[in-house]
């Protein structure tokens, strides 16, 4: 939720400072802020291959320039500035939604050509609509729909609908880019609401550019400190957390039993599903534990302020939860299907034999249920001179004892535990 709330807090802070009179930045300062955030965002987008943010910044720049140019510093009731304001209010949310739906593919010609062509066509349309003679020749109904105060109903509806779509996409995918689109649209909406030109709208446009640039930094942080497959914090986050620990604390090392056998039997896609299944259980560990993926099928859990005796019940509950979990694999891979002369001979017989062979193949490729188990080793740092590396090493040794003793059990660094008898899983 930090990706969603941080831009919101920034926007609220900017609004509070502007409308309470605590700050009154000059036009030059606001201009430098807008162009600085815009150029920095473009460079970051190019460096991190984020074509969606790159074009979102271009959309924002063209919107600000169109309103500023055609209004000539003042938006009248029926002038070209009001037309530009209404047109931008319709096109900006539309472009943000299209860019959000667009799949990120970096900067290739096939990727950048369509949005670049769309922006060019939209710019021409806005320029034609905002010509004074075109405005005078426009039908009265169109003229009225473009210029009610403070914003046309169609513009407000487009902004609200786009905000709803972007919010839904963030809740579905939890990506900082989706949050950046949402709050940049909110800041741009405020800029349009306050006339599109002047000190306050220019500040909101600068805030929108800063939010889009910040979403790239947030995405980079997410990739660096979170595992993309399981969404758990990664090894780097684990090592950072170790630096902040003070005794007493406990570290549990978790390893999925026979994970290589799972990959060899069912394929790597099934292995990825196993990792996500176990990670989802680790993310819900009780007792104040924080789970991390250290690499491969190995995970770690940190329990700040807890000893091994304090966390054993929570780890036992976690172990049992993993052992009781299962998922259904749809369609076995071809490596599992029966091969040999029996299949070929069956296919060469009559319709009855053919139908029998098809039924046999269907049963061979039927859904199979996969369950997994995990072995856990836990160690505690109770002395002030205990280092995190020593605690991890002790937890690893306890983990090896758990595997040597039959897997699907917990061992502590101090004393071996009695083996936990659990239902044998299909691949454990």
C-alpha positions as CSV (number, residue, x, y, z in Angstrom):
1,X,0.0,0.0,0.0
2,X,3.0,2.3,0.2
3,X,3.0,2.6,-3.6
4,X,-0.6,3.8,-3.4
5,X,-0.4,6.1,-0.4
6,X,3.0,7.8,-1.0
7,X,1.9,9.8,-4.1
8,X,-1.4,10.6,-2.4
9,X,0.4,12.0,0.6
10,X,2.5,14.1,-1.7
11,X,-0.5,15.4,-3.6
12,X,-2.3,16.3,-0.4
13,X,0.7,18.1,1.0
14,X,1.1,20.1,-2.2
15,X,-2.6,21.0,-2.1
16,X,-2.4,22.0,1.6
17,X,0.7,24.2,1.0
18,X,-0.8,25.9,-2.0
19,X,-4.3,26.7,-0.7
20,X,-3.4,27.6,2.8
21,X,-0.9,30.2,1.6
22,X,2.1,28.7,3.4
23,X,4.1,28.9,0.2
24,X,3.7,31.1,-2.8
25,X,6.3,30.0,-5.4
26,X,7.0,32.2,-8.3
27,X,6.1,31.3,-11.9
28,X,9.8,30.8,-12.6
29,X,10.3,28.3,-9.7
30,X,7.2,26.4,-10.8
31,X,8.4,26.3,-14.4
32,X,11.8,24.9,-13.3
33,X,10.1,22.3,-11.1
34,X,7.9,21.1,-13.9
35,X,10.6,20.9,-16.6
36,X,13.0,19.4,-14.1
37,X,10.6,16.6,-13.1
38,X,9.6,16.1,-16.7
39,X,13.2,15.8,-18.0
40,X,14.2,13.6,-15.1
41,X,11.2,11.4,-15.6
42,X,12.0,11.0,-19.4
43,X,15.6,10.1,-18.6
44,X,14.6,7.6,-16.0
45,X,11.9,6.1,-18.2
46,X,14.4,5.7,-21.1
47,X,17.1,4.2,-18.8
48,X,14.8,1.7,-17.2
49,X,13.0,0.9,-20.5
50,X,9.6,2.2,-19.3
51,X,7.9,3.3,-22.5
52,X,4.6,3.7,-20.7
53,X,5.9,6.3,-18.3
54,X,7.8,8.0,-21.1
55,X,4.7,8.5,-23.2
56,X,2.6,9.4,-20.1
57,X,5.1,12.3,-19.5
58,X,4.8,13.3,-23.1
59,X,1.0,13.3,-22.8
60,X,1.3,15.5,-19.7
61,X,3.7,17.9,-21.4
62,X,1.5,18.2,-24.5
63,X,-1.6,18.8,-22.3
64,X,0.1,21.5,-20.3
65,X,1.5,23.2,-23.4
66,X,-1.9,23.1,-25.3
67,X,-3.8,24.7,-22.5
68,X,-1.1,27.3,-21.9
69,X,-0.7,28.2,-25.6
70,X,-4.3,28.5,-26.6
71,X,-5.4,30.3,-23.5
72,X,-2.6,32.9,-23.7
73,X,-2.5,33.1,-19.9
74,X,-6.3,33.4,-19.4
75,X,-9.1,30.9,-20.0
76,X,-12.2,32.8,-21.1
77,X,-15.7,31.5,-21.1
78,X,-15.9,30.7,-24.8
79,X,-12.4,31.2,-26.2
80,X,-10.0,28.7,-27.6
81,X,-8.4,28.2,-24.1
82,X,-11.7,26.8,-22.8
83,X,-11.9,24.5,-25.9
84,X,-8.3,23.3,-25.2
85,X,-9.1,22.8,-21.6
86,X,-12.1,20.6,-22.5
87,X,-10.3,18.7,-25.2
88,X,-7.3,18.0,-22.9
89,X,-9.7,16.9,-20.1
90,X,-11.1,14.2,-22.5
91,X,-7.9,13.1,-24.1
92,X,-5.5,13.0,-21.1
93,X,-7.5,10.4,-19.1
94,X,-8.1,8.4,-22.3
95,X,-4.4,8.3,-23.0
96,X,-3.5,7.3,-19.4
97,X,-6.0,4.4,-19.5
98,X,-4.6,3.2,-22.9
99,X,-1.0,3.4,-21.6
100,X,-2.0,1.5,-18.4
101,X,-3.6,-1.2,-20.5
102,X,-0.6,-1.3,-22.9
103,X,1.9,-4.1,-22.2
104,X,5.4,-2.9,-21.4
105,X,7.8,-3.9,-24.2
106,X,10.6,-1.3,-23.9
107,X,11.7,1.0,-26.7
108,X,11.3,-0.8,-30.0
109,X,9.9,0.7,-33.2
110,X,6.8,-1.5,-33.1
111,X,6.2,-0.4,-29.5
112,X,6.7,3.3,-29.7
113,X,5.2,3.9,-33.2
114,X,1.5,3.4,-32.3
115,X,1.4,5.7,-29.3
116,X,3.6,8.3,-31.0
117,X,1.2,8.3,-34.0
118,X,-1.8,8.6,-31.7
119,X,-0.3,11.6,-29.9
120,X,0.5,13.3,-33.2
121,X,-3.1,12.8,-34.4
122,X,-4.5,14.0,-31.1
123,X,-2.3,17.1,-31.2
124,X,-3.5,18.0,-34.7
125,X,-7.2,17.5,-33.7
126,X,-6.7,19.8,-30.7
127,X,-5.0,22.4,-32.8
128,X,-7.8,22.4,-35.3
129,X,-10.5,22.5,-32.7
130,X,-8.9,25.4,-30.9
131,X,-8.5,27.7,-34.0
132,X,-10.8,30.7,-33.5
133,X,-12.4,30.3,-36.9
134,X,-13.1,26.6,-36.2
135,X,-14.7,27.5,-32.9
136,X,-16.9,30.1,-34.5
137,X,-18.0,27.7,-37.2
138,X,-18.7,24.8,-34.7
139,X,-22.4,23.8,-34.2
140,X,-24.0,25.4,-31.2
141,X,-24.6,22.1,-29.4
142,X,-20.9,21.3,-29.7
143,X,-19.9,24.7,-28.6
144,X,-22.1,24.4,-25.5
145,X,-20.8,21.0,-24.6
146,X,-17.2,22.2,-24.7
147,X,-17.6,25.2,-22.5
148,X,-19.7,24.9,-19.3
149,X,-18.1,26.1,-16.1
150,X,-16.1,25.0,-14.3
151,X,-15.5,21.8,-16.4
152,X,-17.7,20.1,-19.0
153,X,-19.7,17.2,-17.7
154,X,-18.1,14.9,-20.3
155,X,-14.6,15.9,-19.0
156,X,-15.5,15.2,-15.4
157,X,-17.1,11.9,-16.4
158,X,-13.9,10.9,-18.4
159,X,-11.7,11.8,-15.5
160,X,-13.8,9.9,-13.0
161,X,-14.1,6.8,-15.2
162,X,-10.3,6.8,-15.9
163,X,-9.6,7.1,-12.2
164,X,-11.8,4.1,-11.5
165,X,-10.1,2.0,-14.1
166,X,-6.6,2.9,-12.9
167,X,-7.6,2.2,-9.3
168,X,-9.0,-1.3,-10.2
169,X,-5.8,-2.1,-12.1
170,X,-3.7,-1.1,-9.1
171,X,-5.8,-3.3,-6.8
172,X,-5.4,-6.2,-9.2
173,X,-1.7,-6.0,-10.0
174,X,-0.2,-3.9,-7.1
175,X,2.2,-2.2,-9.5
176,X,3.7,1.3,-8.7
177,X,3.2,2.3,-12.3
178,X,-0.5,1.9,-12.0
179,X,-0.5,4.0,-8.8
180,X,1.6,6.6,-10.7
181,X,-0.9,6.8,-13.5
182,X,-3.8,7.2,-10.9
183,X,-2.3,10.0,-8.9
184,X,-0.8,11.8,-11.8
185,X,-4.3,11.8,-13.3
186,X,-5.6,13.2,-10.0
187,X,-3.0,16.0,-10.0
188,X,-3.7,16.8,-13.6
189,X,-7.5,16.9,-12.9
190,X,-6.9,19.5,-10.2
191,X,-4.8,21.5,-12.6
192,X,-7.6,21.5,-15.1
193,X,-10.2,22.2,-12.3
194,X,-8.3,25.4,-11.4
195,X,-8.2,26.6,-15.0
196,X,-5.2,24.9,-16.5
197,X,-3.0,28.1,-16.5
198,X,-1.5,30.1,-13.6
199,X,0.5,29.4,-10.5
200,X,-1.8,26.7,-8.9
201,X,-2.5,24.6,-12.1
202,X,1.2,24.7,-13.1
203,X,2.1,23.4,-9.6
204,X,-0.3,20.5,-10.0
205,X,1.1,19.7,-13.4
206,X,4.6,19.7,-11.9
207,X,3.4,17.4,-9.1
208,X,1.9,15.0,-11.7
209,X,5.3,14.9,-13.6
210,X,7.1,14.2,-10.3
211,X,4.6,11.4,-9.4
212,X,5.2,9.7,-12.8
213,X,9.0,10.0,-12.4
214,X,8.7,8.7,-8.8
215,X,6.8,5.6,-9.9
216,X,9.9,4.5,-11.9
217,X,12.0,4.8,-8.7
218,X,9.4,2.9,-6.8
219,X,9.3,0.2,-9.4
220,X,13.1,-0.2,-9.3
221,X,13.0,-0.4,-5.5
222,X,10.3,-3.1,-5.7
223,X,12.3,-5.2,-8.2
224,X,15.5,-4.8,-6.1
225,X,13.9,-5.6,-2.7
226,X,11.0,-8.0,-3.6
227,X,11.0,-11.3,-5.4
228,X,9.0,-11.0,-8.6
229,X,7.7,-14.6,-8.6
230,X,6.5,-14.9,-4.9
231,X,6.2,-11.1,-4.1
232,X,8.0,-11.8,-0.8
233,X,10.9,-9.5,0.2
234,X,14.1,-10.7,-1.5
235,X,17.6,-11.6,-0.3
236,X,18.7,-7.9,-0.3
237,X,15.8,-7.0,1.9
238,X,16.7,-9.9,4.2
239,X,20.3,-8.7,4.6
240,X,19.1,-5.1,5.2
241,X,16.7,-6.4,7.9
242,X,19.6,-8.3,9.6
243,X,21.4,-5.0,10.1
244,X,18.6,-3.6,12.2
245,X,18.3,-6.6,14.6
246,X,19.3,-6.6,18.2
247,X,19.3,-9.7,20.5
248,X,17.1,-11.5,21.3
249,X,15.8,-12.6,17.9
250,X,15.3,-15.8,16.1
251,X,15.9,-16.8,12.4
252,X,14.2,-19.8,10.8
253,X,15.5,-21.2,7.6
254,X,12.8,-23.0,5.5
255,X,13.5,-25.3,2.6
256,X,10.9,-27.1,0.4
257,X,11.4,-30.8,0.4
258,X,12.3,-32.6,-2.8
259,X,11.8,-29.4,-4.9
260,X,14.1,-30.6,-7.6
261,X,12.0,-33.8,-8.0
262,X,8.9,-31.6,-8.4
263,X,10.6,-29.6,-11.2
264,X,11.8,-32.8,-13.0
265,X,8.5,-34.6,-12.7
266,X,6.0,-31.8,-13.4
267,X,8.0,-29.1,-15.1
268,X,9.2,-25.6,-14.1
269,X,5.8,-24.1,-14.4
270,X,4.5,-26.4,-11.7
271,X,7.7,-25.6,-9.7
272,X,6.8,-21.9,-9.9
273,X,3.3,-22.7,-8.6
274,X,4.8,-24.6,-5.7
275,X,7.0,-21.6,-4.8
276,X,4.1,-19.3,-4.9
277,X,2.0,-21.6,-2.8
278,X,4.6,-21.9,-0.1
279,X,5.4,-18.2,-0.2
280,X,1.7,-17.4,0.4
281,X,1.8,-19.5,3.5
282,X,5.0,-18.0,4.7
283,X,3.6,-14.5,4.2
284,X,0.9,-15.3,6.8
285,X,3.3,-16.7,9.4
286,X,2.2,-15.7,12.9
287,X,4.2,-14.7,15.9
288,X,5.5,-11.4,14.4
289,X,7.6,-13.2,11.8
290,X,8.7,-11.6,8.5
291,X,9.3,-14.0,5.6
292,X,11.9,-13.6,2.8
293,X,12.9,-15.5,-0.2
294,X,16.7,-16.1,-0.2
295,X,16.9,-17.9,-3.5
296,X,15.7,-21.1,-5.2
297,X,13.5,-23.1,-2.8
298,X,15.1,-21.5,0.3
299,X,13.3,-19.0,2.5
300,X,14.0,-17.3,5.8
301,X,11.8,-15.9,8.6
302,X,13.0,-13.3,11.1
303,X,11.3,-13.1,14.5
304,X,12.5,-9.9,16.2
305,X,12.5,-10.0,20.0
306,X,11.6,-13.8,20.1
307,X,13.5,-16.9,21.2
308,X,13.3,-20.3,19.7
309,X,10.9,-21.5,22.4
310,X,8.6,-18.5,21.6
311,X,8.3,-19.3,17.9
312,X,8.2,-23.1,17.8
313,X,4.4,-23.2,18.0
314,X,4.1,-20.7,15.2
315,X,6.5,-22.6,13.1
316,X,4.7,-25.8,13.7
317,X,1.5,-24.2,12.6
318,X,3.3,-23.0,9.5
319,X,4.7,-26.4,8.8
320,X,1.3,-28.1,9.1
321,X,-0.3,-25.4,7.0
322,X,2.2,-26.0,4.2
323,X,1.8,-29.8,4.4
324,X,-2.0,-29.5,4.3
325,X,-1.9,-27.2,1.2
326,X,-2.3,-28.6,-2.3
327,X,-3.1,-27.3,-5.8
328,X,-4.4,-29.1,-8.8
329,X,-2.1,-29.4,-11.8
330,X,-4.2,-29.2,-15.0
331,X,-3.0,-31.6,-17.6
332,X,0.1,-33.6,-17.1
333,X,3.1,-33.0,-19.4
334,X,3.8,-35.2,-22.3
335,X,6.8,-36.7,-20.5
336,X,4.3,-38.4,-18.1
337,X,2.1,-39.9,-20.8
338,X,2.4,-43.6,-21.6
339,X,4.6,-44.3,-24.6
340,X,5.5,-47.5,-26.5
341,X,4.0,-50.1,-28.7
342,X,0.7,-50.3,-26.6
343,X,-0.3,-46.8,-27.6
344,X,0.6,-47.3,-31.3
345,X,-1.2,-50.7,-31.5
346,X,-4.3,-49.3,-29.9
347,X,-4.5,-46.4,-32.4
348,X,-4.3,-48.9,-35.3
349,X,-7.3,-50.9,-34.2
350,X,-11.0,-50.3,-34.7
351,X,-13.3,-47.6,-33.4
352,X,-13.8,-49.4,-30.1
353,X,-10.1,-49.8,-29.5
354,X,-9.5,-46.2,-30.6
355,X,-12.1,-44.9,-28.2
356,X,-10.5,-47.0,-25.4
357,X,-7.1,-45.5,-26.2
358,X,-8.4,-41.9,-26.1
359,X,-10.0,-42.6,-22.7
360,X,-6.7,-44.0,-21.4
361,X,-4.8,-41.0,-22.6
362,X,-7.4,-38.7,-21.0
363,X,-6.9,-40.4,-17.7
364,X,-3.1,-40.2,-18.1
365,X,-3.4,-36.4,-18.7
366,X,-6.0,-35.8,-16.0
367,X,-5.5,-33.3,-13.3
368,X,-3.1,-34.4,-10.6
369,X,-3.0,-32.9,-7.1
370,X,0.4,-31.7,-5.9
371,X,1.2,-31.2,-2.2
372,X,4.5,-30.2,-0.7
373,X,6.2,-30.2,2.7
374,X,8.9,-28.1,4.2
375,X,11.8,-28.6,6.6
376,X,12.6,-25.8,9.1
377,X,15.7,-25.0,11.2
378,X,15.6,-22.3,13.8
379,X,18.3,-20.6,15.9
380,X,18.2,-17.7,18.4
381,X,20.6,-14.9,19.1
382,X,20.6,-14.3,22.8
383,X,24.1,-12.8,23.4
384,X,25.1,-9.3,22.5
385,X,28.1,-10.5,20.6
386,X,26.1,-12.9,18.5
387,X,26.3,-12.1,14.8
388,X,23.5,-12.6,12.3
389,X,25.9,-14.8,10.2
390,X,26.4,-17.1,13.2
391,X,22.7,-17.4,13.8
392,X,22.0,-18.1,10.2
393,X,24.7,-20.8,10.2
394,X,23.2,-22.4,13.3
395,X,19.7,-22.3,11.7
396,X,21.2,-23.9,8.5
397,X,22.7,-26.8,10.5
398,X,19.4,-27.3,12.2
399,X,17.7,-27.4,8.8
400,X,20.2,-30.1,7.6
401,X,19.3,-32.2,10.6
402,X,15.6,-31.8,9.9
403,X,16.2,-33.1,6.3
404,X,18.5,-35.9,7.5
405,X,15.9,-37.0,10.0
406,X,13.2,-37.5,7.4
407,X,12.1,-34.0,6.4
408,X,8.7,-32.3,7.1
409,X,9.8,-31.3,10.6
410,X,11.4,-28.6,12.7
411,X,14.8,-28.7,14.4
412,X,16.2,-26.1,16.7
413,X,19.9,-25.2,16.9
414,X,20.1,-26.2,20.6
415,X,18.3,-29.6,20.9
416,X,16.8,-31.9,18.3
417,X,13.0,-32.1,18.2
418,X,10.9,-35.3,18.2
419,X,9.9,-36.1,14.7
420,X,6.5,-34.8,13.7
421,X,4.4,-37.5,12.1
422,X,2.4,-35.9,9.3
423,X,0.6,-37.1,6.3
424,X,3.0,-37.9,3.5
425,X,2.6,-35.6,0.6
426,X,2.7,-36.6,-3.1
427,X,6.1,-35.2,-3.8
428,X,7.7,-34.9,-0.3
